[in-house]
Amino acid sequence: MSTMKAAVIHDFGGADQLSVEEVARPEAGAGEVLIKVAASGLNPIDFKTRDGMGVNRRWENIQFPLILGWDVSGTVIESRAPAFKEGDEVFGMPRFPEVAGGYAEYITAPANEITQKPSNISHVEAAAVPLVALTAWQAIFETAGLESGQRILVHAAAGGVGHVAVQLAKWKGAYVAGTCSAKNADFVKSLGADETIDYTAKKFEDELSDMDVVFHTISAEQRPQSYATLKPGGYLAGITGPISPEELDTHDVKATFVLVRPNGEQMSQIAGLLADGALKVNIDATYSLDQIADAHKHVEGGHTRGKVVIDLEG
């Protein structure tokens, strides 16, 4: 039996649950590829799931030890799908919200959930992209239908999802306002934001009105304030909790909770933007696989500018 190094947990809990161990290497099934992982991206859903309060609540069966992680970039070493061949450099977010096993030297992925990595970006940069870019794409384009000339508010605009959403919205031709701290204002404006609101000093609902779309990535308790910034018939796309019909009774707006899903076709479009330089990802820090607990603590701190990535080749 072939083995590999992987970061696993044997129970839900804090970052100290993470340990690097030798485990069995996965085998690709029909329509899948086996990828040698070069880098794995971290997201808040990772530590929430590690805590037992994330997507694990959707799983019917949980078998420990468990390998977390979804965002990966690496090289195909075996393909059982016609779309890819050995040696292809690929990236994606396979299987989400089911277990994918991204914190490991090898991972299998359905071929329709990944795409070719652009040659102009590194594996570390590529691994930082999938979940945040797919989340933003599916929320603001697919769900809210953002169009050129419209106005959008992006919350937590310096964060992983937010800093990508700002760029995608500008690429679409929208007017972009973003909430962030004062220290991140220049960074967010460098991404293309037309205005920033320092959420530590001002109430964003007092500063903004007539928005067509709000991308709500902050606490669900603040959705009423976000609704207040929308024009009648505007759209809130939220990623921090279910939205009941009753919640909208006093607001003349639409709202949907968005749970990101893998999509190889959308990943290909995102890859094109990365190749063209229309989209860039900011790497806040990189860690080795052995430093996985420290990487989790970094993301859990809540003030990441862009993304944190595990570099398995560094």
Residue frames relative to the residue before (quaternion, step in Angstrom):
aa qw qx qy qz dx dy dz
M 1.0000 0.0000 0.0000 0.0000 0.00 0.00 0.00
S 0.3731 -0.7185 0.5455 0.2168 3.56 -0.87 0.99
T 0.1509 -0.7934 0.5848 0.0765 3.56 -1.04 0.79
M 0.1290 -0.7678 0.6229 0.0768 3.54 -1.36 0.17
K 0.4967 -0.6011 0.5212 0.3470 3.53 -1.34 0.20
A 0.0909 0.7815 -0.6127 0.0746 3.54 -1.04 0.83
A 0.3958 -0.6622 0.5739 0.2747 3.55 -1.26 0.50
V 0.0243 -0.8291 0.5568 -0.0443 3.56 -0.60 1.15
I 0.2084 -0.7099 0.6398 0.2079 3.51 -1.38 0.13
H 0.3032 -0.7513 0.5606 0.1714 3.56 -1.12 0.69
D 0.7676 0.0331 -0.0530 0.6378 3.55 1.34 -0.01
F 0.5543 -0.5855 0.4610 0.3709 3.56 -1.24 0.33
G 0.3628 0.7216 -0.5316 0.2551 3.56 -1.09 0.72
G 0.7963 -0.3214 0.2327 0.4565 3.55 -1.24 -0.51
A 0.7516 -0.4000 0.2846 0.4407 3.54 -1.37 0.00
D 0.6014 0.5780 -0.3601 0.4177 3.58 1.16 -0.49
Q 0.5209 0.6180 -0.4192 0.4135 3.59 1.27 -0.03
L 0.6193 0.5722 -0.3379 0.4183 3.59 1.19 -0.51
S 0.1148 0.7721 -0.6196 0.0824 3.57 -0.95 0.92
V 0.3926 -0.7100 0.5370 0.2310 3.56 -1.13 0.69
E 0.0490 0.8152 -0.5670 0.1077 3.55 -0.68 1.16
E 0.4992 -0.5891 0.5265 0.3557 3.55 -1.36 0.14
V 0.0366 0.7939 -0.6032 0.0674 3.57 -0.78 1.09
A 0.6554 -0.5038 0.3780 0.4169 3.56 -1.26 0.20
R 0.4251 -0.6873 0.5300 0.2569 3.56 -1.05 0.81
P 0.4495 -0.7013 0.4720 0.2887 3.62 -0.86 0.86
E 0.2972 -0.7318 0.5862 0.1801 3.55 -1.31 0.39
A 0.4669 -0.6925 0.4787 0.2708 3.56 -0.91 0.94
G 0.2890 -0.7394 0.5845 0.1675 3.54 -1.06 0.85
A 0.7358 -0.3743 0.2985 0.4789 3.57 -1.28 -0.10
G 0.8168 0.2113 -0.1824 0.5048 3.56 -0.92 0.95
E 0.6529 0.5029 -0.3022 0.4791 3.58 1.29 0.18
V 0.2632 -0.7184 0.6114 0.2018 3.53 -1.38 0.15
L 0.3205 -0.6855 0.6116 0.2308 3.54 -1.30 0.46
I 0.1356 -0.8185 0.5581 0.0143 3.55 -0.69 1.17
K 0.2997 -0.6824 0.6331 0.2091 3.55 -1.07 0.81
V 0.3110 -0.8046 0.4808 0.1572 3.57 -0.34 1.28
A 0.2229 -0.7687 0.5883 0.1153 3.55 -0.88 0.99
A 0.7956 -0.0381 0.0612 0.6016 3.57 1.07 -0.73
S 0.1343 -0.7797 0.6095 0.0514 3.54 -1.19 0.70
G 0.3148 -0.7772 0.5207 0.1604 3.57 -0.75 1.05
L 0.3013 -0.7377 0.5777 0.1771 3.55 -1.21 0.63
N 0.0676 -0.7769 0.6258 0.0127 3.53 -1.20 0.71
P 0.6599 -0.5126 0.3521 0.4216 3.62 -1.13 0.42
I 0.6036 0.5616 -0.3748 0.4241 3.61 1.04 -0.64
D 0.5670 0.5998 -0.3888 0.4093 3.60 1.16 -0.47
F 0.7377 0.3957 -0.2577 0.4825 3.59 0.70 -0.98
K 0.5939 0.5508 -0.3740 0.4516 3.59 1.11 -0.54
T 0.6613 0.4830 -0.2988 0.4900 3.56 1.00 -0.80
R 0.6070 0.5472 -0.3436 0.4628 3.60 1.02 -0.74
D 0.6747 0.4930 -0.2722 0.4771 3.56 1.09 -0.78
G 0.5069 -0.6473 0.4235 0.3804 3.57 1.24 -0.37
M 0.6555 0.5070 -0.2926 0.4771 3.56 1.32 0.20
G 0.5798 0.5897 -0.3687 0.4244 3.57 1.20 0.47
V 0.8259 -0.1967 0.1433 0.5086 3.57 -1.02 -0.78
N 0.4538 0.6781 -0.4574 0.3536 3.61 1.23 -0.12
R 0.5997 0.5822 -0.3588 0.4155 3.58 1.17 -0.54
R 0.6434 0.5013 -0.3164 0.4844 3.57 1.31 -0.22
W 0.5956 0.6028 -0.3601 0.3901 3.57 1.21 -0.38
E 0.4017 -0.7145 0.5204 0.2396 3.56 -0.96 0.87
N 0.7970 0.1203 -0.0429 0.5904 3.57 0.99 -0.84
I 0.0830 -0.7895 0.6078 0.0194 3.55 -0.89 0.98
Q 0.0605 -0.8050 0.5902 -0.0050 3.53 -0.68 1.14
F 0.1851 -0.7650 0.6098 0.0928 3.54 -0.74 1.11
P 0.5069 -0.1594 -0.8469 -0.0215 1.54 -2.22 1.19
L 0.2975 -0.7726 0.5514 0.1027 3.51 -1.13 0.84
I 0.2148 -0.7557 0.6068 0.1210 3.57 -0.97 0.93
L 0.2343 -0.7812 0.5677 0.1117 3.56 -0.60 1.18
G 0.5568 0.6320 -0.4410 0.3100 3.57 -1.32 -0.13
W 0.0853 -0.8148 0.5733 0.0136 3.57 -0.97 0.93
D 0.7026 0.4563 -0.2803 0.4686 3.61 0.91 -0.84
V 0.1212 0.8056 -0.5704 0.1046 3.59 -0.66 1.06
S 0.0487 -0.7352 0.6720 0.0745 3.48 -1.39 0.41
G 0.2527 0.7742 -0.5464 0.1957 3.56 -0.93 0.85
T 0.5770 -0.5913 0.4602 0.3249 3.53 -1.32 -0.37
V 0.4491 -0.6804 0.5130 0.2687 3.56 -0.93 0.92
I 0.0979 -0.8012 0.5880 0.0527 3.59 -0.80 0.99
E 0.7718 0.0478 -0.0740 0.6298 3.56 1.33 -0.13
S 0.0685 -0.8079 0.5850 0.0182 3.56 -0.88 0.94
R 0.0824 -0.7623 0.6407 0.0397 3.50 -1.04 0.92
A 0.6220 0.4590 -0.3368 0.5376 3.52 1.19 0.77
P 0.5225 -0.6830 0.4105 0.3033 3.62 -0.89 0.86
A 0.6093 0.6048 -0.3546 0.3705 3.61 1.12 -0.53
F 0.7922 0.2262 -0.1118 0.5557 3.61 1.16 -0.48
K 0.1692 -0.7723 0.6048 0.0958 3.53 -1.25 0.55
E 0.6810 -0.4667 0.3639 0.4312 3.54 -1.26 0.29
G 0.7617 0.3443 -0.2723 0.4766 3.57 -0.88 0.96
D 0.5174 0.6317 -0.4250 0.3906 3.59 1.22 -0.25
E 0.2881 -0.7219 0.6002 0.1885 3.56 -1.05 0.81
V 0.0000 -0.8323 0.5468 -0.0911 3.55 -0.60 1.21
F 0.0464 -0.7783 0.6226 0.0678 3.55 -1.31 0.26
G 0.2173 0.7803 -0.5659 0.1540 3.53 -1.24 0.46
M 0.4195 -0.6695 0.5586 0.2525 3.53 -1.42 -0.15
P 0.0473 -0.8660 0.4964 0.0376 3.60 0.53 1.11
R 0.8876 0.2191 -0.1482 0.3770 3.47 -1.44 0.57
F 0.4378 0.7143 -0.4711 0.2761 3.64 1.14 -0.32
P 0.5905 -0.1806 -0.7864 -0.0164 1.65 -1.91 1.65
E 0.4396 0.6700 -0.4825 0.3536 3.60 1.20 0.31
V 0.6744 -0.4948 0.3548 0.4178 3.58 -1.27 0.26
A 0.1338 -0.7995 0.5826 0.0589 3.57 -0.94 0.93
G 0.3237 -0.7838 0.4788 0.2270 3.61 1.05 -0.69
G 0.2045 0.8490 -0.4675 0.1370 3.56 1.03 0.81
Y 0.6468 0.4968 -0.3371 0.4703 3.62 1.14 -0.42
A 0.5541 0.5971 -0.3798 0.4384 3.57 0.66 1.07
E 0.6168 -0.5678 0.4022 0.3679 3.55 -1.27 0.36
Y 0.7855 0.1356 -0.0728 0.5995 3.59 1.21 -0.50
I 0.0073 -0.7774 0.6287 -0.0170 3.55 -1.17 0.68
T 0.2797 -0.7156 0.6016 0.2185 3.56 -1.19 0.50
A 0.0494 -0.8024 0.5948 -0.0018 3.56 -1.14 0.65
P 0.4883 -0.6106 0.5261 0.3345 3.58 -1.07 0.68
A 0.5353 -0.6752 0.4033 0.3079 3.57 -0.84 0.97
N 0.6854 0.4912 -0.2973 0.4479 3.61 1.07 -0.62
E 0.6613 0.4950 -0.3120 0.4694 3.60 1.27 0.12
I 0.7012 0.3763 -0.2533 0.5500 3.60 1.30 0.15
T 0.1289 -0.7784 0.6042 0.1113 3.54 -1.32 0.07
Q 0.6740 -0.4890 0.3667 0.4149 3.55 -1.32 0.18
K 0.4128 -0.6902 0.5357 0.2573 3.58 -0.99 0.84
P 0.4702 -0.6523 0.5032 0.3165 3.62 -0.90 0.82
S 0.5057 -0.6878 0.4346 0.2870 3.58 -0.95 0.84
N 0.6611 0.5406 -0.3087 0.4187 3.60 1.18 -0.43
I 0.7102 0.3668 -0.2767 0.5335 3.61 1.23 0.09
S 0.5275 -0.6419 0.4653 0.3051 3.55 -1.20 0.59
H 0.6474 -0.4882 0.3975 0.4295 3.55 -1.29 0.17
V 0.6115 0.5470 -0.3544 0.4487 3.61 1.03 -0.71
E 0.6678 0.4799 -0.3013 0.4826 3.58 0.91 -0.87
A 0.6642 0.5177 -0.3105 0.4410 3.58 0.91 -0.90
A 0.6612 0.5180 -0.3098 0.4456 3.59 0.96 -0.84
A 0.6301 0.5490 -0.3273 0.4410 3.58 1.20 -0.44
V 0.6523 0.6179 -0.2766 0.3408 3.56 1.21 -0.52
P 0.6887 0.5841 -0.3547 0.2423 3.61 0.44 -1.18
L 0.7342 0.4285 -0.2810 0.4454 3.62 0.52 -1.07
V 0.6968 0.4676 -0.3007 0.4533 3.60 0.82 -0.89
A 0.6798 0.4843 -0.3037 0.4594 3.59 0.94 -0.81
L 0.6542 0.4934 -0.3180 0.4768 3.60 0.96 -0.79
T 0.6196 0.5401 -0.3411 0.4561 3.58 1.03 -0.78
A 0.6875 0.4732 -0.2840 0.4721 3.57 0.83 -0.97
W 0.6498 0.5284 -0.3147 0.4467 3.59 0.90 -0.94
Q 0.7217 0.4520 -0.2549 0.4582 3.57 0.78 -1.05
A 0.6614 0.5060 -0.3094 0.4592 3.59 1.09 -0.64
I 0.8125 0.3289 -0.1735 0.4489 3.58 0.56 -1.11
F 0.7270 0.3841 -0.2481 0.5122 3.62 1.07 -0.57
E 0.7558 0.4114 -0.2240 0.4576 3.56 0.57 -1.19
T 0.7579 0.3780 -0.2027 0.4916 3.61 0.90 -0.91
A 0.7919 0.3225 -0.1660 0.4913 3.58 0.64 -1.12
G 0.3548 -0.7834 0.4577 0.2255 3.60 1.22 -0.27
L 0.1423 0.8228 -0.5374 0.1180 3.61 1.03 0.72
E 0.0886 -0.8014 0.5915 0.0071 3.54 -0.96 1.00
S 0.6778 -0.4756 0.3750 0.4169 3.53 -1.30 0.33
G 0.7864 0.3085 -0.2413 0.4777 3.56 -0.97 0.89
Q 0.5929 0.5593 -0.3756 0.4412 3.59 1.22 -0.19
R 0.4205 -0.6901 0.5393 0.2368 3.54 -1.36 0.30
I 0.0303 -0.8110 0.5837 -0.0235 3.56 -0.85 0.99
L 0.2313 -0.7225 0.6342 0.1491 3.54 -1.17 0.75
V 0.1068 -0.7749 0.6222 0.0313 3.56 -0.79 1.09
H 0.2592 -0.7736 0.5608 0.1411 3.56 -0.62 1.12
A 0.8225 0.1526 -0.1498 0.5270 3.57 -1.24 0.60
A 0.0755 0.8854 -0.4547 0.0597 3.51 1.02 0.95
A 0.6646 0.4772 -0.3181 0.4789 3.61 1.21 -0.24
G 0.5632 0.6382 -0.3685 0.3737 3.58 1.26 -0.23
G 0.7754 -0.3723 0.2383 0.4509 3.54 -1.31 0.00
V 0.7358 0.3755 -0.2228 0.5177 3.57 0.68 -1.07
G 0.6701 0.5510 -0.3037 0.3938 3.56 0.87 -0.97
H 0.7046 0.4726 -0.2989 0.4368 3.59 0.80 -0.92
V 0.6213 0.4928 -0.3395 0.5058 3.57 1.23 -0.39
A 0.6320 0.5442 -0.3322 0.4405 3.60 0.98 -0.82
V 0.6090 0.5495 -0.3511 0.4516 3.59 1.00 -0.79
Q 0.6941 0.4835 -0.2777 0.4553 3.57 0.85 -0.97
L 0.6567 0.5047 -0.3148 0.4636 3.58 0.96 -0.83
A 0.6550 0.5123 -0.3160 0.4568 3.58 0.97 -0.83
K 0.6521 0.4951 -0.3155 0.4796 3.60 1.01 -0.75
W 0.6106 0.5469 -0.3409 0.4604 3.58 1.05 -0.77
K 0.6667 0.4966 -0.2928 0.4723 3.57 1.07 -0.77
G 0.5247 -0.6541 0.3988 0.3711 3.60 1.23 -0.42
A 0.4397 0.7015 -0.4496 0.3352 3.58 1.20 0.49
Y 0.4528 -0.5903 0.5744 0.3416 3.53 -1.39 0.20
V 0.1267 -0.8382 0.5303 0.0090 3.58 -0.62 1.17
A 0.0619 -0.7403 0.6689 0.0263 3.52 -0.96 1.03
G 0.0699 -0.8224 0.5644 0.0133 3.56 -0.96 0.83
T 0.3142 -0.7128 0.5859 0.2235 3.57 -1.07 0.69
C 0.1882 0.7502 -0.6120 0.1652 3.55 -1.04 0.88
S 0.5748 -0.5439 0.4511 0.4126 3.57 -1.25 0.08
A 0.6779 -0.5041 0.3440 0.4098 3.57 -1.23 0.42
K 0.6542 0.5336 -0.3244 0.4268 3.59 0.98 -0.79
N 0.7224 0.4193 -0.2478 0.4908 3.60 1.19 -0.44
A 0.4006 0.7555 -0.4558 0.2471 3.58 1.27 -0.06
D 0.6737 0.4874 -0.3072 0.4628 3.60 0.86 -0.90
F 0.6203 0.5408 -0.3353 0.4586 3.58 1.04 -0.78
V 0.6858 0.4801 -0.2906 0.4634 3.58 0.84 -0.95
K 0.6494 0.4979 -0.3247 0.4743 3.60 1.00 -0.73
S 0.6183 0.5476 -0.3437 0.4468 3.60 1.11 -0.64
L 0.6289 0.5284 -0.3229 0.4701 3.58 1.24 -0.42
G 0.6604 -0.5134 0.3003 0.4584 3.56 1.30 -0.29
A 0.4242 0.7105 -0.4760 0.2977 3.60 1.21 -0.04
D 0.4131 -0.7196 0.5081 0.2310 3.56 -0.99 0.86
E 0.7849 -0.0469 0.0083 0.6177 3.57 1.19 -0.52
T 0.2026 -0.7589 0.6073 0.1189 3.52 -1.26 0.55
I 0.1943 -0.7527 0.6179 0.1173 3.55 -1.20 0.63
D 0.3361 -0.7345 0.5588 0.1881 3.56 -0.73 1.09
Y 0.2795 -0.8120 0.4904 0.1485 3.56 -0.19 1.28
T 0.6080 0.5555 -0.3592 0.4390 3.60 1.22 -0.29
A 0.7640 0.3601 -0.1793 0.5044 3.59 1.22 -0.46
K 0.8003 0.1972 -0.0848 0.5598 3.59 1.16 -0.55
K 0.4362 -0.6433 0.5514 0.3030 3.54 -1.27 0.39
F 0.4246 -0.7374 0.4554 0.2619 3.58 -0.48 1.14
E 0.6337 0.5446 -0.3415 0.4303 3.61 1.07 -0.65
D 0.6350 0.4984 -0.3324 0.4878 3.58 1.27 -0.30
E 0.6992 0.4898 -0.2515 0.4560 3.56 1.21 -0.52
L 0.7946 0.2868 -0.1158 0.5225 3.58 1.12 -0.64
S 0.0816 0.7627 -0.6398 0.0478 3.55 -1.21 0.64
D 0.7973 0.3216 -0.2262 0.4580 3.56 -1.33 0.21
M 0.3174 0.7321 -0.5391 0.2694 3.61 0.99 0.74
D 0.4158 -0.6943 0.5309 0.2515 3.56 -1.08 0.74
V 0.8015 0.0809 0.0085 0.5924 3.55 1.06 -0.85
V 0.0836 -0.7324 0.6689 0.0958 3.53 -1.23 0.63
F 0.1896 -0.7357 0.6388 0.1214 3.54 -0.93 0.94
H 0.1264 -0.8484 0.5139 0.0083 3.53 -0.08 1.39
T 0.0218 0.8268 -0.5563 0.0808 3.56 -0.23 1.33
I 0.6034 0.5552 -0.3445 0.4571 3.59 1.30 0.04
S 0.8108 -0.2975 0.1826 0.4699 3.58 -1.31 -0.06
A 0.5383 -0.6294 0.4626 0.3164 3.55 -1.03 0.85
E 0.5883 0.5980 -0.3615 0.4070 3.60 1.13 -0.58
Q 0.6929 0.4654 -0.2736 0.4780 3.59 1.22 -0.41
R 0.3724 0.7457 -0.4862 0.2625 3.59 1.19 0.17
P 0.6107 0.5516 -0.3854 0.4174 3.67 0.90 -0.68
Q 0.6446 0.5073 -0.3220 0.4728 3.59 1.02 -0.77
S 0.6422 0.5112 -0.3257 0.4693 3.58 1.05 -0.70
Y 0.6099 0.5447 -0.3507 0.4565 3.60 1.01 -0.79
A 0.6466 0.5582 -0.3187 0.4108 3.57 1.01 -0.84
T 0.6623 0.5044 -0.3119 0.4578 3.62 1.16 -0.44
L 0.6134 0.5941 -0.3403 0.3937 3.59 1.23 -0.37
K 0.4609 -0.6244 0.5443 0.3183 3.54 -1.20 0.53
P 0.6539 -0.4842 0.3674 0.4505 3.64 -1.16 0.30
G 0.8010 0.2300 -0.1977 0.5162 3.57 -0.83 1.01
G 0.4337 0.7079 -0.4530 0.3250 3.57 1.29 0.08
Y 0.3874 -0.7446 0.5158 0.1715 3.54 -1.32 0.34
L 0.1279 -0.7579 0.6352 0.0759 3.55 -0.93 0.97
A 0.1030 -0.7550 0.6459 0.0462 3.55 -0.84 1.04
G 0.0515 -0.8400 0.5395 -0.0274 3.57 -0.46 1.22
I 0.1843 -0.7963 0.5684 0.0947 3.56 -1.13 0.66
T 0.6557 0.5354 -0.3054 0.4359 3.59 1.23 0.19
G 0.8386 -0.1090 0.0133 0.5335 3.57 0.99 0.74
P 0.6349 -0.5557 0.3846 0.3745 3.58 -1.17 0.60
I 0.2375 -0.7545 0.6001 0.1192 3.55 -1.21 0.66
S 0.2567 -0.7881 0.5430 0.1348 3.57 -0.56 1.16
P 0.6051 -0.5565 0.4141 0.3908 3.62 -1.14 0.54
E 0.6174 0.5702 -0.3430 0.4197 3.59 1.06 -0.75
E 0.5881 0.5993 -0.3589 0.4076 3.56 1.13 -0.68
L 0.7263 0.4446 -0.2302 0.4709 3.56 1.11 -0.71
D 0.3920 0.7644 -0.4538 0.2369 3.59 1.27 -0.09
T 0.7630 0.3551 -0.1949 0.5037 3.58 1.01 -0.78
H 0.6903 0.4229 -0.2758 0.5182 3.58 1.27 0.19
D 0.3270 -0.7437 0.5540 0.1816 3.56 -0.89 0.94
V 0.4848 0.6309 -0.4425 0.4136 3.54 0.71 1.16
K 0.3926 -0.6619 0.5745 0.2786 3.53 -1.39 0.07
A 0.0141 0.8019 -0.5970 0.0166 3.57 -1.15 0.57
T 0.0276 -0.7894 0.6131 -0.0152 3.54 -1.09 0.80
F 0.3479 -0.6817 0.6008 0.2310 3.53 -1.14 0.74
V 0.1661 -0.8062 0.5659 0.0478 3.57 -0.77 1.08
L 0.0753 -0.7525 0.6532 0.0375 3.56 -0.87 1.03
V 0.4248 -0.7378 0.4627 0.2470 3.55 -0.51 1.20
R 0.0823 -0.7789 0.6203 0.0432 3.55 -1.19 0.63
P 0.5912 -0.5680 0.4213 0.3878 3.59 -1.14 0.50
N 0.1077 0.7781 -0.6130 0.0847 3.57 -1.11 0.69
G 0.2978 -0.8033 0.4935 0.1504 3.56 -0.21 1.29
E 0.6249 0.5420 -0.3417 0.4461 3.59 1.07 -0.70
Q 0.6646 0.4721 -0.3014 0.4946 3.58 0.95 -0.83
M 0.6103 0.5443 -0.3513 0.4560 3.59 1.05 -0.70
S 0.6316 0.5301 -0.3359 0.4553 3.60 1.04 -0.71
Q 0.6445 0.5018 -0.3204 0.4798 3.58 1.03 -0.76
I 0.6392 0.5126 -0.3144 0.4795 3.58 1.03 -0.81
A 0.6238 0.5385 -0.3345 0.4572 3.58 1.02 -0.78
G 0.6294 0.5400 -0.3277 0.4526 3.57 1.07 -0.73
L 0.6518 0.5006 -0.3104 0.4778 3.58 1.03 -0.77
L 0.6279 0.5166 -0.3305 0.4792 3.58 1.08 -0.70
A 0.6575 0.5157 -0.3064 0.4560 3.57 0.97 -0.85
D 0.7025 0.4634 -0.2555 0.4758 3.58 1.07 -0.79
G 0.4797 -0.6688 0.4384 0.3612 3.59 1.24 -0.32
A 0.4567 0.6869 -0.4501 0.3422 3.60 1.26 0.17
L 0.7668 0.2033 -0.1116 0.5985 3.56 1.27 -0.41
K 0.0122 0.7785 -0.6265 0.0371 3.54 -0.94 0.96
V 0.2597 -0.7537 0.5813 0.1632 3.55 -1.13 0.62
N 0.3189 -0.7456 0.5550 0.1857 3.55 -0.96 0.89
I 0.2353 -0.7657 0.5864 0.1202 3.57 -0.82 1.06
D 0.2868 -0.7805 0.5365 0.1438 3.55 -0.50 1.22
A 0.7781 -0.1650 0.1355 0.5908 3.59 1.02 -0.80
T 0.1915 -0.7415 0.6256 0.1491 3.52 -1.30 0.44
Y 0.1210 -0.7713 0.6230 0.0491 3.53 -1.21 0.67
S 0.4795 -0.6120 0.5245 0.3471 3.56 -1.29 0.26
L 0.6669 -0.4810 0.3629 0.4383 3.58 -1.25 0.23
D 0.6406 0.5351 -0.3235 0.4457 3.58 1.04 -0.74
Q 0.6950 0.4439 -0.2607 0.5019 3.59 1.24 -0.40
I 0.2396 0.8303 -0.4820 0.1446 3.57 1.25 0.36
A 0.6349 0.5295 -0.3441 0.4451 3.62 0.99 -0.75
D 0.6493 0.5042 -0.3130 0.4756 3.59 0.99 -0.81
A 0.6276 0.5336 -0.3325 0.4591 3.58 1.04 -0.75
H 0.6380 0.5178 -0.3226 0.4699 3.58 1.00 -0.80
K 0.6551 0.5128 -0.3144 0.4571 3.56 0.93 -0.89
H 0.6062 0.5578 -0.3445 0.4502 3.58 1.07 -0.75
V 0.7023 0.4490 -0.2727 0.4803 3.60 0.80 -0.99
E 0.6488 0.5416 -0.3092 0.4362 3.54 1.03 -0.84
G 0.5639 0.6233 -0.3729 0.3929 3.58 1.21 -0.46
G 0.4187 -0.7815 0.3940 0.2423 3.55 1.28 -0.32
H 0.7133 0.4278 -0.2746 0.4826 3.62 1.16 0.10
T 0.2416 0.7894 -0.5232 0.2115 3.56 1.07 0.75
R 0.2368 -0.7276 0.6239 0.1591 3.57 -1.00 0.87
G 0.7979 0.0557 -0.0795 0.5950 3.56 -0.12 1.26
K 0.7187 -0.4658 0.3546 0.3752 3.54 -0.99 -0.90
V 0.2828 -0.6952 0.6348 0.1836 3.51 -1.41 0.44
V 0.0830 -0.8243 0.5594 -0.0253 3.56 -0.85 1.03
I 0.3321 -0.6878 0.6071 0.2193 3.53 -1.20 0.68
D 0.1803 -0.7825 0.5911 0.0756 3.58 -0.71 1.14
L 0.1973 -0.8204 0.5292 0.0899 3.58 -0.33 1.23
E 0.6895 0.4535 -0.2806 0.4901 3.59 1.27 -0.12
G 0.5671 0.6411 -0.3647 0.3666 3.57 1.27 -0.31
